[in-house]
């Protein structure tokens, strides 16, 4: 059906209580959202990405979150191209 195709890759976030209190969790989510926005171009148009924040994310800098996200995507995308 027309309109069923997604407009591009999508991302969702899981930031649980182990990351910190509400203020910390929202800050981590905002930082991750900004980091993912920079990396979405690397994903296929039909990709659905779920980013789960580990407890260490509560004290990580934005640069550390971006680095870790990029490293994770590198690993996933490399494995995907090997299996294709």
C-alpha positions as CSV (number, residue, x, y, z in Angstrom):
1,X,0.0,0.0,0.0
2,X,1.2,3.5,-0.6
3,X,2.5,5.2,2.5
4,X,3.5,1.9,4.2
5,X,7.2,2.4,3.4
6,X,9.1,4.1,6.1
7,X,10.7,7.4,5.2
8,X,14.1,6.1,6.3
9,X,15.9,4.4,9.2
10,X,14.3,4.7,12.6
11,X,15.8,4.6,16.1
12,X,14.4,3.9,19.5
13,X,16.0,4.2,22.9
14,X,16.0,2.1,26.1
15,X,17.3,4.0,29.1
16,X,16.4,2.2,32.3
17,X,16.6,3.2,35.9
18,X,20.1,1.7,36.3
19,X,21.4,4.6,34.2
20,X,20.4,7.2,36.8
21,X,17.5,9.3,38.0
22,X,15.0,10.9,35.6
23,X,17.2,13.9,34.9
24,X,20.2,11.8,34.1
25,X,18.1,9.4,31.9
26,X,16.6,12.2,29.9
27,X,20.1,13.8,29.4
28,X,21.5,10.5,28.2
29,X,18.5,10.1,25.8
30,X,19.0,13.6,24.4
31,X,22.7,12.9,23.9
32,X,22.1,9.5,22.3
33,X,19.4,11.0,20.0
34,X,21.9,13.6,18.7
35,X,24.6,10.9,18.2
36,X,22.2,8.6,16.3
37,X,21.0,11.5,14.1
38,X,24.7,11.8,12.9
39,X,24.9,8.1,12.2
40,X,21.5,7.3,10.6
41,X,22.9,8.0,7.1
42,X,25.0,4.8,7.4
43,X,21.9,2.6,7.8
44,X,19.7,1.1,5.1
45,X,16.4,3.0,4.6
46,X,14.4,0.1,6.1
47,X,16.6,-0.2,9.3
48,X,15.1,-0.1,12.8
49,X,17.8,0.6,15.4
50,X,17.3,0.1,19.1
51,X,19.9,1.7,21.4
52,X,20.1,0.4,24.9
53,X,22.0,2.6,27.4
54,X,24.1,0.7,29.9
55,X,24.5,2.1,33.4
56,X,27.9,3.6,32.5
57,X,26.1,5.9,30.0
58,X,24.9,8.0,33.0
59,X,28.4,9.4,33.6
60,X,29.7,9.2,30.0
61,X,30.4,12.4,28.0
62,X,28.7,13.0,24.7
63,X,31.9,12.3,22.9
64,X,32.2,8.9,24.6
65,X,28.6,8.1,23.7
66,X,29.2,9.0,20.1
67,X,32.4,6.9,20.0
68,X,30.7,3.9,21.5
69,X,27.7,4.2,19.2
70,X,29.9,4.5,16.1
71,X,31.9,1.5,17.2
72,X,28.8,-0.6,17.7
73,X,27.4,0.4,14.3
74,X,30.8,-0.4,12.7
75,X,30.6,-3.9,14.2
76,X,27.0,-4.5,13.2
77,X,27.4,-3.1,9.7
78,X,30.6,-5.1,9.1
79,X,28.9,-8.3,10.2
80,X,25.9,-7.5,7.9
81,X,28.1,-7.0,4.8
82,X,30.0,-10.3,5.5
83,X,26.7,-12.3,5.7
84,X,25.2,-10.7,2.6
